[in-house]
Amino acid sequence: MAKSVLIIGAGRFGRYSAQKLHEMGHDVMVVDQREDLINQIMPFVSDARIGDSTDKAFMNTLGVNLYDFCIV
C-alpha cells in the first residue's frame, strides 16, 4: 500500500530517500530552501516546495499532519 511521505531536505540523503521511495511506489513530497536541489529531485517526487522548514507558518501550509510519515 502506497504511503504519503514528506522529506525535509533535498541533499544527498533526501534525494536517495526520495528515489528509493519513488521506486517503491510511494507519493513523495520534498521541501528544501535551495531551488537547484528541488529541480534535481523533481523526477522522483510527486511534489516539491521551495521554503524554510524551520518556519512554522510555511510548514503548516503543507498539511504536515496529512502525511503518513516524515523524513528529516
mmCIF file as Biopython writes it, N, C-alpha, C and O atoms, coordinates in Angstrom:
data_model
#
loop_
_atom_site.group_PDB
_atom_site.id
_atom_site.type_symbol
_atom_site.label_atom_id
_atom_site.label_alt_id
_atom_site.label_comp_id
_atom_site.label_asym_id
_atom_site.label_entity_id
_atom_site.label_seq_id
_atom_site.pdbx_PDB_ins_code
_atom_site.Cartn_x
_atom_site.Cartn_y
_atom_site.Cartn_z
_atom_site.occupancy
_atom_site.B_iso_or_equiv
_atom_site.auth_seq_id
_atom_site.auth_asym_id
_atom_site.pdbx_PDB_model_num
ATOM 1   N N  . MET A ? 1  ? 0.834  -1.179 0.000   1.0 0.0 1  A 1 
ATOM 2   C CA . MET A ? 1  ? 0.000  0.000  0.000   1.0 0.0 1  A 1 
ATOM 3   C C  . MET A ? 1  ? 0.883  1.248  0.000   1.0 0.0 1  A 1 
ATOM 4   O O  . MET A ? 1  ? 1.790  1.377  0.822   1.0 0.0 1  A 1 
ATOM 5   N N  . ALA A ? 2  ? 0.610  2.153  -0.921  1.0 0.0 2  A 1 
ATOM 6   C CA . ALA A ? 2  ? 1.413  3.369  -1.057  1.0 0.0 2  A 1 
ATOM 7   C C  . ALA A ? 2  ? 1.200  4.300  0.129   1.0 0.0 2  A 1 
ATOM 8   O O  . ALA A ? 2  ? 0.080  4.474  0.609   1.0 0.0 2  A 1 
ATOM 9   N N  . LYS A ? 3  ? 2.275  4.883  0.584   1.0 0.0 3  A 1 
ATOM 10  C CA . LYS A ? 3  ? 2.253  5.842  1.679   1.0 0.0 3  A 1 
ATOM 11  C C  . LYS A ? 3  ? 2.550  7.236  1.139   1.0 0.0 3  A 1 
ATOM 12  O O  . LYS A ? 3  ? 3.165  7.388  0.083   1.0 0.0 3  A 1 
ATOM 13  N N  . SER A ? 4  ? 2.110  8.238  1.872   1.0 0.0 4  A 1 
ATOM 14  C CA . SER A ? 4  ? 2.479  9.618  1.538   1.0 0.0 4  A 1 
ATOM 15  C C  . SER A ? 4  ? 3.604  10.020 2.487   1.0 0.0 4  A 1 
ATOM 16  O O  . SER A ? 4  ? 3.491  9.885  3.705   1.0 0.0 4  A 1 
ATOM 17  N N  . VAL A ? 5  ? 4.685  10.515 1.900   1.0 0.0 5  A 1 
ATOM 18  C CA . VAL A ? 5  ? 5.900  10.792 2.657   1.0 0.0 5  A 1 
ATOM 19  C C  . VAL A ? 5  ? 6.327  12.234 2.431   1.0 0.0 5  A 1 
ATOM 20  O O  . VAL A ? 5  ? 6.344  12.715 1.298   1.0 0.0 5  A 1 
ATOM 21  N N  . LEU A ? 6  ? 6.669  12.914 3.504   1.0 0.0 6  A 1 
ATOM 22  C CA . LEU A ? 6  ? 7.238  14.251 3.438   1.0 0.0 6  A 1 
ATOM 23  C C  . LEU A ? 6  ? 8.715  14.139 3.772   1.0 0.0 6  A 1 
ATOM 24  O O  . LEU A ? 6  ? 9.085  13.617 4.824   1.0 0.0 6  A 1 
ATOM 25  N N  . ILE A ? 7  ? 9.558  14.631 2.874   1.0 0.0 7  A 1 
ATOM 26  C CA . ILE A ? 7  ? 11.002 14.642 3.112   1.0 0.0 7  A 1 
ATOM 27  C C  . ILE A ? 7  ? 11.439 16.088 3.246   1.0 0.0 7  A 1 
ATOM 28  O O  . ILE A ? 7  ? 11.208 16.902 2.352   1.0 0.0 7  A 1 
ATOM 29  N N  . ILE A ? 8  ? 12.068 16.401 4.358   1.0 0.0 8  A 1 
ATOM 30  C CA . ILE A ? 8  ? 12.585 17.740 4.587   1.0 0.0 8  A 1 
ATOM 31  C C  . ILE A ? 8  ? 14.076 17.699 4.327   1.0 0.0 8  A 1 
ATOM 32  O O  . ILE A ? 8  ? 14.840 17.080 5.067   1.0 0.0 8  A 1 
ATOM 33  N N  . GLY A ? 9  ? 14.471 18.371 3.260   1.0 0.0 9  A 1 
ATOM 34  C CA . GLY A ? 9  ? 15.876 18.403 2.857   1.0 0.0 9  A 1 
ATOM 35  C C  . GLY A ? 9  ? 16.102 17.576 1.604   1.0 0.0 9  A 1 
ATOM 36  O O  . GLY A ? 9  ? 15.823 16.377 1.585   1.0 0.0 9  A 1 
ATOM 37  N N  . ALA A ? 10 ? 16.607 18.215 0.558   1.0 0.0 10 A 1 
ATOM 38  C CA . ALA A ? 10 ? 16.824 17.544 -0.722  1.0 0.0 10 A 1 
ATOM 39  C C  . ALA A ? 10 ? 18.306 17.307 -0.995  1.0 0.0 10 A 1 
ATOM 40  O O  . ALA A ? 10 ? 18.728 17.220 -2.148  1.0 0.0 10 A 1 
ATOM 41  N N  . GLY A ? 11 ? 19.082 17.206 0.064   1.0 0.0 11 A 1 
ATOM 42  C CA . GLY A ? 11 ? 20.504 16.897 -0.088  1.0 0.0 11 A 1 
ATOM 43  C C  . GLY A ? 11 ? 20.701 15.437 -0.458  1.0 0.0 11 A 1 
ATOM 44  O O  . GLY A ? 11 ? 19.783 14.795 -0.968  1.0 0.0 11 A 1 
ATOM 45  N N  . ARG A ? 12 ? 21.883 14.914 -0.206  1.0 0.0 12 A 1 
ATOM 46  C CA . ARG A ? 12 ? 22.196 13.540 -0.600  1.0 0.0 12 A 1 
ATOM 47  C C  . ARG A ? 12 ? 21.246 12.515 0.015   1.0 0.0 12 A 1 
ATOM 48  O O  . ARG A ? 12 ? 20.723 11.649 -0.687  1.0 0.0 12 A 1 
ATOM 49  N N  . PHE A ? 13 ? 21.026 12.613 1.317   1.0 0.0 13 A 1 
ATOM 50  C CA . PHE A ? 13 ? 20.158 11.651 1.991   1.0 0.0 13 A 1 
ATOM 51  C C  . PHE A ? 13 ? 18.710 11.806 1.530   1.0 0.0 13 A 1 
ATOM 52  O O  . PHE A ? 13 ? 18.026 10.814 1.279   1.0 0.0 13 A 1 
ATOM 53  N N  . GLY A ? 14 ? 18.248 13.043 1.421   1.0 0.0 14 A 1 
ATOM 54  C CA . GLY A ? 14 ? 16.879 13.294 0.972   1.0 0.0 14 A 1 
ATOM 55  C C  . GLY A ? 14 ? 16.649 12.813 -0.449  1.0 0.0 14 A 1 
ATOM 56  O O  . GLY A ? 14 ? 15.614 12.219 -0.749  1.0 0.0 14 A 1 
ATOM 57  N N  . ARG A ? 15 ? 17.611 13.067 -1.322  1.0 0.0 15 A 1 
ATOM 58  C CA . ARG A ? 15 ? 17.499 12.636 -2.721  1.0 0.0 15 A 1 
ATOM 59  C C  . ARG A ? 15 ? 17.486 11.105 -2.820  1.0 0.0 15 A 1 
ATOM 60  O O  . ARG A ? 15 ? 16.674 10.536 -3.550  1.0 0.0 15 A 1 
ATOM 61  N N  . TYR A ? 16 ? 18.373 10.450 -2.095  1.0 0.0 16 A 1 
ATOM 62  C CA . TYR A ? 16 ? 18.420 8.985  -2.097  1.0 0.0 16 A 1 
ATOM 63  C C  . TYR A ? 16 ? 17.107 8.414  -1.563  1.0 0.0 16 A 1 
ATOM 64  O O  . TYR A ? 16 ? 16.542 7.487  -2.143  1.0 0.0 16 A 1 
ATOM 65  N N  . SER A ? 17 ? 16.634 8.970  -0.463  1.0 0.0 17 A 1 
ATOM 66  C CA . SER A ? 17 ? 15.373 8.504  0.132   1.0 0.0 17 A 1 
ATOM 67  C C  . SER A ? 17 ? 14.218 8.682  -0.841  1.0 0.0 17 A 1 
ATOM 68  O O  . SER A ? 17 ? 13.390 7.785  -0.996  1.0 0.0 17 A 1 
ATOM 69  N N  . ALA A ? 18 ? 14.161 9.837  -1.497  1.0 0.0 18 A 1 
ATOM 70  C CA . ALA A ? 18 ? 13.089 10.112 -2.460  1.0 0.0 18 A 1 
ATOM 71  C C  . ALA A ? 18 ? 13.130 9.114  -3.618  1.0 0.0 18 A 1 
ATOM 72  O O  . ALA A ? 18 ? 12.089 8.608  -4.035  1.0 0.0 18 A 1 
ATOM 73  N N  . GLN A ? 19 ? 14.319 8.831  -4.136  1.0 0.0 19 A 1 
ATOM 74  C CA . GLN A ? 19 ? 14.453 7.889  -5.246  1.0 0.0 19 A 1 
ATOM 75  C C  . GLN A ? 19 ? 13.969 6.496  -4.845  1.0 0.0 19 A 1 
ATOM 76  O O  . GLN A ? 19 ? 13.215 5.860  -5.582  1.0 0.0 19 A 1 
ATOM 77  N N  . LYS A ? 20 ? 14.397 6.031  -3.691  1.0 0.0 20 A 1 
ATOM 78  C CA . LYS A ? 20 ? 14.018 4.685  -3.254  1.0 0.0 20 A 1 
ATOM 79  C C  . LYS A ? 20 ? 12.521 4.595  -2.964  1.0 0.0 20 A 1 
ATOM 80  O O  . LYS A ? 20 ? 11.875 3.616  -3.338  1.0 0.0 20 A 1 
ATOM 81  N N  . LEU A ? 21 ? 11.971 5.600  -2.308  1.0 0.0 21 A 1 
ATOM 82  C CA . LEU A ? 21 ? 10.540 5.592  -2.010  1.0 0.0 21 A 1 
ATOM 83  C C  . LEU A ? 21 ? 9.714  5.677  -3.290  1.0 0.0 21 A 1 
ATOM 84  O O  . LEU A ? 21 ? 8.662  5.048  -3.399  1.0 0.0 21 A 1 
ATOM 85  N N  . HIS A ? 22 ? 10.191 6.453  -4.252  1.0 0.0 22 A 1 
ATOM 86  C CA . HIS A ? 22 ? 9.529  6.559  -5.558  1.0 0.0 22 A 1 
ATOM 87  C C  . HIS A ? 22 ? 9.526  5.196  -6.255  1.0 0.0 22 A 1 
ATOM 88  O O  . HIS A ? 22 ? 8.506  4.778  -6.804  1.0 0.0 22 A 1 
ATOM 89  N N  . GLU A ? 23 ? 10.657 4.512  -6.230  1.0 0.0 23 A 1 
ATOM 90  C CA . GLU A ? 23 ? 10.761 3.178  -6.837  1.0 0.0 23 A 1 
ATOM 91  C C  . GLU A ? 23 ? 9.794  2.191  -6.180  1.0 0.0 23 A 1 
ATOM 92  O O  . GLU A ? 23 ? 9.320  1.255  -6.824  1.0 0.0 23 A 1 
ATOM 93  N N  . MET A ? 24 ? 9.508  2.407  -4.905  1.0 0.0 24 A 1 
ATOM 94  C CA . MET A ? 24 ? 8.604  1.529  -4.157  1.0 0.0 24 A 1 
ATOM 95  C C  . MET A ? 24 ? 7.133  1.913  -4.358  1.0 0.0 24 A 1 
ATOM 96  O O  . MET A ? 24 ? 6.243  1.235  -3.846  1.0 0.0 24 A 1 
ATOM 97  N N  . GLY A ? 25 ? 6.875  2.994  -5.099  1.0 0.0 25 A 1 
ATOM 98  C CA . GLY A ? 25 ? 5.513  3.388  -5.418  1.0 0.0 25 A 1 
ATOM 99  C C  . GLY A ? 25 ? 4.853  4.352  -4.452  1.0 0.0 25 A 1 
ATOM 100 O O  . GLY A ? 25 ? 3.636  4.531  -4.497  1.0 0.0 25 A 1 
ATOM 101 N N  . HIS A ? 26 ? 5.628  4.974  -3.584  1.0 0.0 26 A 1 
ATOM 102 C CA . HIS A ? 26 ? 5.068  5.908  -2.617  1.0 0.0 26 A 1 
ATOM 103 C C  . HIS A ? 26 ? 4.969  7.326  -3.208  1.0 0.0 26 A 1 
ATOM 104 O O  . HIS A ? 26 ? 5.705  7.682  -4.129  1.0 0.0 26 A 1 
ATOM 105 N N  . ASP A ? 27 ? 4.047  8.118  -2.658  1.0 0.0 27 A 1 
ATOM 106 C CA . ASP A ? 27 ? 3.916  9.527  -3.033  1.0 0.0 27 A 1 
ATOM 107 C C  . ASP A ? 27 ? 4.857  10.327 -2.145  1.0 0.0 27 A 1 
ATOM 108 O O  . ASP A ? 27 ? 4.763  10.277 -0.918  1.0 0.0 27 A 1 
ATOM 109 N N  . VAL A ? 28 ? 5.765  11.066 -2.777  1.0 0.0 28 A 1 
ATOM 110 C CA . VAL A ? 28 ? 6.805  11.770 -2.027  1.0 0.0 28 A 1 
ATOM 111 C C  . VAL A ? 28 ? 6.718  13.269 -2.279  1.0 0.0 28 A 1 
ATOM 112 O O  . VAL A ? 28 ? 6.619  13.718 -3.421  1.0 0.0 28 A 1 
ATOM 113 N N  . MET A ? 29 ? 6.757  14.035 -1.190  1.0 0.0 29 A 1 
ATOM 114 C CA . MET A ? 29 ? 6.828  15.494 -1.235  1.0 0.0 29 A 1 
ATOM 115 C C  . MET A ? 29 ? 8.131  15.904 -0.572  1.0 0.0 29 A 1 
ATOM 116 O O  . MET A ? 29 ? 8.464  15.410 0.505   1.0 0.0 29 A 1 
ATOM 117 N N  . VAL A ? 30 ? 8.875  16.808 -1.212  1.0 0.0 30 A 1 
ATOM 118 C CA . VAL A ? 30 ? 10.154 17.248 -0.673  1.0 0.0 30 A 1 
ATOM 119 C C  . VAL A ? 30 ? 10.129 18.758 -0.474  1.0 0.0 30 A 1 
ATOM 120 O O  . VAL A ? 30 ? 9.569  19.498 -1.283  1.0 0.0 30 A 1 
ATOM 121 N N  . VAL A ? 31 ? 10.744 19.198 0.615   1.0 0.0 31 A 1 
ATOM 122 C CA . VAL A ? 31 ? 10.882 20.618 0.929   1.0 0.0 31 A 1 
ATOM 123 C C  . VAL A ? 31 ? 12.358 20.935 1.112   1.0 0.0 31 A 1 
ATOM 124 O O  . VAL A ? 31 ? 13.073 20.218 1.814   1.0 0.0 31 A 1 
ATOM 125 N N  . ASP A ? 32 ? 12.809 22.005 0.482   1.0 0.0 32 A 1 
ATOM 126 C CA . ASP A ? 32 ? 14.177 22.482 0.666   1.0 0.0 32 A 1 
ATOM 127 C C  . ASP A ? 32 ? 14.212 23.964 0.323   1.0 0.0 32 A 1 
ATOM 128 O O  . ASP A ? 32 ? 13.367 24.451 -0.429  1.0 0.0 32 A 1 
ATOM 129 N N  . GLN A ? 33 ? 15.178 24.675 0.867   1.0 0.0 33 A 1 
ATOM 130 C CA . GLN A ? 33 ? 15.330 26.097 0.576   1.0 0.0 33 A 1 
ATOM 131 C C  . GLN A ? 33 ? 16.014 26.344 -0.763  1.0 0.0 33 A 1 
ATOM 132 O O  . GLN A ? 33 ? 15.870 27.418 -1.347  1.0 0.0 33 A 1 
ATOM 133 N N  . ARG A ? 34 ? 16.744 25.372 -1.240  1.0 0.0 34 A 1 
ATOM 134 C CA . ARG A ? 34 ? 17.543 25.569 -2.459  1.0 0.0 34 A 1 
ATOM 135 C C  . ARG A ? 34 ? 16.798 25.097 -3.701  1.0 0.0 34 A 1 
ATOM 136 O O  . ARG A ? 34 ? 16.452 23.923 -3.828  1.0 0.0 34 A 1 
ATOM 137 N N  . GLU A ? 35 ? 16.561 26.020 -4.599  1.0 0.0 35 A 1 
ATOM 138 C CA . GLU A ? 35 ? 15.846 25.719 -5.839  1.0 0.0 35 A 1 
ATOM 139 C C  . GLU A ? 35 ? 16.600 24.713 -6.696  1.0 0.0 35 A 1 
ATOM 140 O O  . GLU A ? 35 ? 15.978 23.857 -7.325  1.0 0.0 35 A 1 
ATOM 141 N N  . ASP A ? 36 ? 17.925 24.797 -6.733  1.0 0.0 36 A 1 
ATOM 142 C CA . ASP A ? 36 ? 18.696 23.872 -7.561  1.0 0.0 36 A 1 
ATOM 143 C C  . ASP A ? 36 ? 18.525 22.424 -7.091  1.0 0.0 36 A 1 
ATOM 144 O O  . ASP A ? 36 ? 18.464 21.515 -7.919  1.0 0.0 36 A 1 
ATOM 145 N N  . LEU A ? 37 ? 18.447 22.200 -5.782  1.0 0.0 37 A 1 
ATOM 146 C CA . LEU A ? 37 ? 18.236 20.845 -5.273  1.0 0.0 37 A 1 
ATOM 147 C C  . LEU A ? 37 ? 16.823 20.357 -5.571  1.0 0.0 37 A 1 
ATOM 148 O O  . LEU A ? 37 ? 16.617 19.184 -5.885  1.0 0.0 37 A 1 
ATOM 149 N N  . ILE A ? 38 ? 15.864 21.252 -5.472  1.0 0.0 38 A 1 
ATOM 150 C CA . ILE A ? 38 ? 14.478 20.896 -5.800  1.0 0.0 38 A 1 
ATOM 151 C C  . ILE A ? 38 ? 14.385 20.498 -7.272  1.0 0.0 38 A 1 
ATOM 152 O O  . ILE A ? 38 ? 13.728 19.512 -7.606  1.0 0.0 38 A 1 
ATOM 153 N N  . ASN A ? 39 ? 15.030 21.249 -8.142  1.0 0.0 39 A 1 
ATOM 154 C CA . ASN A ? 39 ? 14.987 20.932 -9.576  1.0 0.0 39 A 1 
ATOM 155 C C  . ASN A ? 39 ? 15.601 19.565 -9.874  1.0 0.0 39 A 1 
ATOM 156 O O  . ASN A ? 39 ? 15.117 18.851 -10.751 1.0 0.0 39 A 1 
ATOM 157 N N  . GLN A ? 40 ? 16.659 19.195 -9.155  1.0 0.0 40 A 1 
ATOM 158 C CA . GLN A ? 40 ? 17.315 17.906 -9.373  1.0 0.0 40 A 1 
ATOM 159 C C  . GLN A ? 40 ? 16.452 16.735 -8.907  1.0 0.0 40 A 1 
ATOM 160 O O  . GLN A ? 40 ? 16.530 15.644 -9.472  1.0 0.0 40 A 1 
ATOM 161 N N  . ILE A ? 41 ? 15.638 16.955 -7.888  1.0 0.0 41 A 1 
ATOM 162 C CA . ILE A ? 41 ? 14.877 15.859 -7.293  1.0 0.0 41 A 1 
ATOM 163 C C  . ILE A ? 41 ? 13.493 15.673 -7.929  1.0 0.0 41 A 1 
ATOM 164 O O  . ILE A ? 41 ? 12.836 14.662 -7.679  1.0 0.0 41 A 1 
ATOM 165 N N  . MET A ? 42 ? 13.052 16.613 -8.731  1.0 0.0 42 A 1 
ATOM 166 C CA . MET A ? 42 ? 11.697 16.591 -9.297  1.0 0.0 42 A 1 
ATOM 167 C C  . MET A ? 42 ? 11.321 15.282 -10.010 1.0 0.0 42 A 1 
ATOM 168 O O  . MET A ? 42 ? 10.166 14.871 -9.898  1.0 0.0 42 A 1 
ATOM 169 N N  . PRO A ? 43 ? 12.215 14.607 -10.728 1.0 0.0 43 A 1 
ATOM 170 C CA . PRO A ? 43 ? 11.810 13.360 -11.390 1.0 0.0 43 A 1 
ATOM 171 C C  . PRO A ? 43 ? 11.392 12.236 -10.427 1.0 0.0 43 A 1 
ATOM 172 O O  . PRO A ? 43 ? 10.768 11.259 -10.841 1.0 0.0 43 A 1 
ATOM 173 N N  . PHE A ? 44 ? 11.737 12.382 -9.159  1.0 0.0 44 A 1 
ATOM 174 C CA . PHE A ? 44 ? 11.491 11.305 -8.198  1.0 0.0 44 A 1 
ATOM 175 C C  . PHE A ? 44 ? 10.408 11.630 -7.170  1.0 0.0 44 A 1 
ATOM 176 O O  . PHE A ? 44 ? 10.212 10.860 -6.230  1.0 0.0 44 A 1 
ATOM 177 N N  . VAL A ? 45 ? 9.707  12.743 -7.324  1.0 0.0 45 A 1 
ATOM 178 C CA . VAL A ? 45 ? 8.730  13.145 -6.320  1.0 0.0 45 A 1 
ATOM 179 C C  . VAL A ? 45 ? 7.392  13.494 -6.956  1.0 0.0 45 A 1 
ATOM 180 O O  . VAL A ? 45 ? 7.312  13.820 -8.140  1.0 0.0 45 A 1 
ATOM 181 N N  . SER A ? 46 ? 6.352  13.418 -6.147  1.0 0.0 46 A 1 
ATOM 182 C CA . SER A ? 46 ? 5.021  13.822 -6.594  1.0 0.0 46 A 1 
ATOM 183 C C  . SER A ? 46 ? 4.881  15.332 -6.569  1.0 0.0 46 A 1 
ATOM 184 O O  . SER A ? 46 ? 4.173  15.918 -7.388  1.0 0.0 46 A 1 
ATOM 185 N N  . ASP A ? 47 ? 5.577  15.965 -5.603  1.0 0.0 47 A 1 
ATOM 186 C CA . ASP A ? 47 ? 5.515  17.412 -5.444  1.0 0.0 47 A 1 
ATOM 187 C C  . ASP A ? 47 ? 6.746  17.862 -4.676  1.0 0.0 47 A 1 
ATOM 188 O O  . ASP A ? 47 ? 7.356  17.077 -3.950  1.0 0.0 47 A 1 
ATOM 189 N N  . ALA A ? 48 ? 7.102  19.113 -4.837  1.0 0.0 48 A 1 
ATOM 190 C CA . ALA A ? 48 ? 8.236  19.680 -4.119  1.0 0.0 48 A 1 
ATOM 191 C C  . ALA A ? 48 ? 7.981  21.163 -3.917  1.0 0.0 48 A 1 
ATOM 192 O O  . ALA A ? 48 ? 7.347  21.815 -4.747  1.0 0.0 48 A 1 
ATOM 193 N N  . ARG A ? 49 ? 8.474  21.684 -2.818  1.0 0.0 49 A 1 
ATOM 194 C CA . ARG A ? 49 ? 8.307  23.102 -2.499  1.0 0.0 49 A 1 
ATOM 195 C C  . ARG A ? 49 ? 9.634  23.691 -2.060  1.0 0.0 49 A 1 
ATOM 196 O O  . ARG A ? 49 ? 10.435 23.044 -1.386  1.0 0.0 49 A 1 
ATOM 197 N N  . ILE A ? 50 ? 9.842  24.932 -2.461  1.0 0.0 50 A 1 
ATOM 198 C CA . ILE A ? 50 ? 10.994 25.687 -2.009  1.0 0.0 50 A 1 
ATOM 199 C C  . ILE A ? 50 ? 10.542 26.485 -0.797  1.0 0.0 50 A 1 
ATOM 200 O O  . ILE A ? 50 ? 9.610  27.284 -0.889  1.0 0.0 50 A 1 
ATOM 201 N N  . GLY A ? 51 ? 11.195 26.274 0.331   1.0 0.0 51 A 1 
ATOM 202 C CA . GLY A ? 51 ? 10.814 27.006 1.528   1.0 0.0 51 A 1 
ATOM 203 C C  . GLY A ? 51 ? 11.662 26.617 2.722   1.0 0.0 51 A 1 
ATOM 204 O O  . GLY A ? 51 ? 12.461 25.682 2.677   1.0 0.0 51 A 1 
ATOM 205 N N  . ASP A ? 52 ? 11.459 27.366 3.786   1.0 0.0 52 A 1 
ATOM 206 C CA . ASP A ? 52 ? 12.207 27.204 5.028   1.0 0.0 52 A 1 
ATOM 207 C C  . ASP A ? 52 ? 11.454 26.263 5.959   1.0 0.0 52 A 1 
ATOM 208 O O  . ASP A ? 52 ? 10.389 26.607 6.473   1.0 0.0 52 A 1 
ATOM 209 N N  . SER A ? 53 ? 12.001 25.091 6.172   1.0 0.0 53 A 1 
ATOM 210 C CA . SER A ? 53 ? 11.329 24.094 7.012   1.0 0.0 53 A 1 
ATOM 211 C C  . SER A ? 53 ? 11.329 24.471 8.485   1.0 0.0 53 A 1 
ATOM 212 O O  . SER A ? 53 ? 10.643 23.828 9.279   1.0 0.0 53 A 1 
ATOM 213 N N  . THR A ? 54 ? 12.087 25.506 8.873   1.0 0.0 54 A 1 
ATOM 214 C CA . THR A ? 54 ? 12.064 25.963 10.262  1.0 0.0 54 A 1 
ATOM 215 C C  . THR A ? 54 ? 10.981 27.014 10.485  1.0 0.0 54 A 1 
ATOM 216 O O  . THR A ? 54 ? 10.773 27.465 11.612  1.0 0.0 54 A 1 
ATOM 217 N N  . ASP A ? 55 ? 10.294 27.403 9.416   1.0 0.0 55 A 1 
ATOM 218 C CA . ASP A ? 55 ? 9.214  28.391 9.506   1.0 0.0 55 A 1 
ATOM 219 C C  . ASP A ? 55 ? 7.890  27.652 9.736   1.0 0.0 55 A 1 
ATOM 220 O O  . ASP A ? 55 ? 7.370  26.990 8.839   1.0 0.0 55 A 1 
ATOM 221 N N  . LYS A ? 56 ? 7.366  27.778 10.935  1.0 0.0 56 A 1 
ATOM 222 C CA . LYS A ? 56 ? 6.157  27.049 11.310  1.0 0.0 56 A 1 
ATOM 223 C C  . LYS A ? 56 ? 4.981  27.378 10.395  1.0 0.0 56 A 1 
ATOM 224 O O  . LYS A ? 56 ? 4.225  26.480 10.022  1.0 0.0 56 A 1 
ATOM 225 N N  . ALA A ? 57 ? 4.814  28.632 10.030  1.0 0.0 57 A 1 
ATOM 226 C CA . ALA A ? 57 ? 3.706  29.034 9.159   1.0 0.0 57 A 1 
ATOM 227 C C  . ALA A ? 57 ? 3.828  28.362 7.794   1.0 0.0 57 A 1 
ATOM 228 O O  . ALA A ? 57 ? 2.834  27.883 7.247   1.0 0.0 57 A 1 
ATOM 229 N N  . PHE A ? 58 ? 5.038  28.323 7.243   1.0 0.0 58 A 1 
ATOM 230 C CA . PHE A ? 58 ? 5.259  27.658 5.956   1.0 0.0 58 A 1 
ATOM 231 C C  . PHE A ? 58 ? 4.925  26.172 6.054   1.0 0.0 58 A 1 
ATOM 232 O O  . PHE A ? 58 ? 4.241  25.630 5.186   1.0 0.0 58 A 1 
ATOM 233 N N  . MET A ? 59 ? 5.401  25.520 7.098   1.0 0.0 59 A 1 
ATOM 234 C CA . MET A ? 59 ? 5.158  24.090 7.258   1.0 0.0 59 A 1 
ATOM 235 C C  . MET A ? 59 ? 3.668  23.796 7.432   1.0 0.0 59 A 1 
ATOM 236 O O  . MET A ? 59 ? 3.183  22.767 6.961   1.0 0.0 59 A 1 
ATOM 237 N N  . ASN A ? 60 ? 2.947  24.678 8.096   1.0 0.0 60 A 1 
ATOM 238 C CA . ASN A ? 60 ? 1.505  24.483 8.262   1.0 0.0 60 A 1 
ATOM 239 C C  . ASN A ? 60 ? 0.774  24.522 6.926   1.0 0.0 60 A 1 
ATOM 240 O O  . ASN A ? 60 ? -0.256 23.867 6.771   1.0 0.0 60 A 1 
ATOM 241 N N  . THR A ? 61 ? 1.286  25.276 5.963   1.0 0.0 61 A 1 
ATOM 242 C CA . THR A ? 61 ? 0.645  25.347 4.643   1.0 0.0 61 A 1 
ATOM 243 C C  . THR A ? 61 ? 0.773  24.030 3.882   1.0 0.0 61 A 1 
ATOM 244 O O  . THR A ? 61 ? 0.033  23.797 2.927   1.0 0.0 61 A 1 
ATOM 245 N N  . LEU A ? 62 ? 1.695  23.174 4.291   1.0 0.0 62 A 1 
ATOM 246 C CA . LEU A ? 62 ? 1.915  21.899 3.610   1.0 0.0 62 A 1 
ATOM 247 C C  . LEU A ? 62 ? 0.981  20.791 4.100   1.0 0.0 62 A 1 
ATOM 248 O O  . LEU A ? 62 ? 0.909  19.725 3.487   1.0 0.0 62 A 1 
ATOM 249 N N  . GLY A ? 63 ? 0.278  21.033 5.182   1.0 0.0 63 A 1 
ATOM 250 C CA . GLY A ? 63 ? -0.576 19.986 5.742   1.0 0.0 63 A 1 
ATOM 251 C C  . GLY A ? 63 ? 0.240  18.829 6.281   1.0 0.0 63 A 1 
ATOM 252 O O  . GLY A ? 63 ? -0.045 17.668 5.987   1.0 0.0 63 A 1 
ATOM 253 N N  . VAL A ? 64 ? 1.239  19.138 7.057   1.0 0.0 64 A 1 
ATOM 254 C CA . VAL A ? 64 ? 2.179  18.139 7.566   1.0 0.0 64 A 1 
ATOM 255 C C  . VAL A ? 64 ? 1.466  16.969 8.231   1.0 0.0 64 A 1 
ATOM 256 O O  . VAL A ? 64 ? 1.908  15.827 8.103   1.0 0.0 64 A 1 
ATOM 257 N N  . ASN A ? 65 ? 0.391  17.228 8.926   1.0 0.0 65 A 1 
ATOM 258 C CA . ASN A ? 65 ? -0.312 16.165 9.647   1.0 0.0 65 A 1 
ATOM 259 C C  . ASN A ? 65 ? -1.018 15.170 8.724   1.0 0.0 65 A 1 
ATOM 260 O O  . ASN A ? 65 ? -1.519 14.149 9.194   1.0 0.0 65 A 1 
ATOM 261 N N  . LEU A ? 66 ? -1.066 15.449 7.427   1.0 0.0 66 A 1 
ATOM 262 C CA . LEU A ? 66 ? -1.735 14.555 6.480   1.0 0.0 66 A 1 
ATOM 263 C C  . LEU A ? 66 ? -0.815 13.466 5.919   1.0 0.0 66 A 1 
ATOM 264 O O  . LEU A ? 66 ? -1.287 12.525 5.281   1.0 0.0 66 A 1 
ATOM 265 N N  . TYR A ? 67 ? 0.487  13.589 6.155   1.0 0.0 67 A 1 
ATOM 266 C CA . TYR A ? 67 ? 1.444  12.608 5.627   1.0 0.0 67 A 1 
ATOM 267 C C  . TYR A ? 67 ? 1.530  11.397 6.555   1.0 0.0 67 A 1 
ATOM 268 O O  . TYR A ? 67 ? 1.364  11.514 7.769   1.0 0.0 67 A 1 
ATOM 269 N N  . ASP A ? 68 ? 1.788  10.249 5.969   1.0 0.0 68 A 1 
ATOM 270 C CA . ASP A ? 68 ? 1.944  9.038  6.771   1.0 0.0 68 A 1 
ATOM 271 C C  . ASP A ? 68 ? 3.201  9.085  7.615   1.0 0.0 68 A 1 
ATOM 272 O O  . ASP A ? 68 ? 3.195  8.656  8.769   1.0 0.0 68 A 1 
ATOM 273 N N  . PHE A ? 69 ? 4.290  9.608  7.042   1.0 0.0 69 A 1 
ATOM 274 C CA . PHE A ? 69 ? 5.493  9.806  7.829   1.0 0.0 69 A 1 
ATOM 275 C C  . PHE A ? 69 ? 6.380  10.857 7.183   1.0 0.0 69 A 1 
ATOM 276 O O  . PHE A ? 69 ? 6.204  11.229 6.023   1.0 0.0 69 A 1 
ATOM 277 N N  . CYS A ? 70 ? 7.340  11.323 7.976   1.0 0.0 70 A 1 
ATOM 278 C CA . CYS A ? 70 ? 8.244  12.402 7.552   1.0 0.0 70 A 1 
ATOM 279 C C  . CYS A ? 70 ? 9.676  11.967 7.794   1.0 0.0 70 A 1 
ATOM 280 O O  . CYS A ? 70 ? 9.985  11.328 8.800   1.0 0.0 70 A 1 
ATOM 281 N N  . ILE A ? 71 ? 10.553 12.326 6.851   1.0 0.0 71 A 1 
ATOM 282 C CA . ILE A ? 71 ? 11.981 12.067 6.987   1.0 0.0 71 A 1 
ATOM 283 C C  . ILE A ? 71 ? 12.671 13.426 7.019   1.0 0.0 71 A 1 
ATOM 284 O O  . ILE A ? 71 ? 12.469 14.268 6.145   1.0 0.0 71 A 1 
ATOM 285 N N  . VAL A ? 72 ? 13.496 13.617 8.056   1.0 0.0 72 A 1 
ATOM 286 C CA . VAL A ? 72 ? 14.210 14.887 8.217   1.0 0.0 72 A 1 
ATOM 287 C C  . VAL A ? 72 ? 15.696 14.613 8.123   1.0 0.0 72 A 1 
ATOM 288 O O  . VAL A ? 72 ? 16.501 15.538 8.229   1.0 0.0 72 A 1 
#
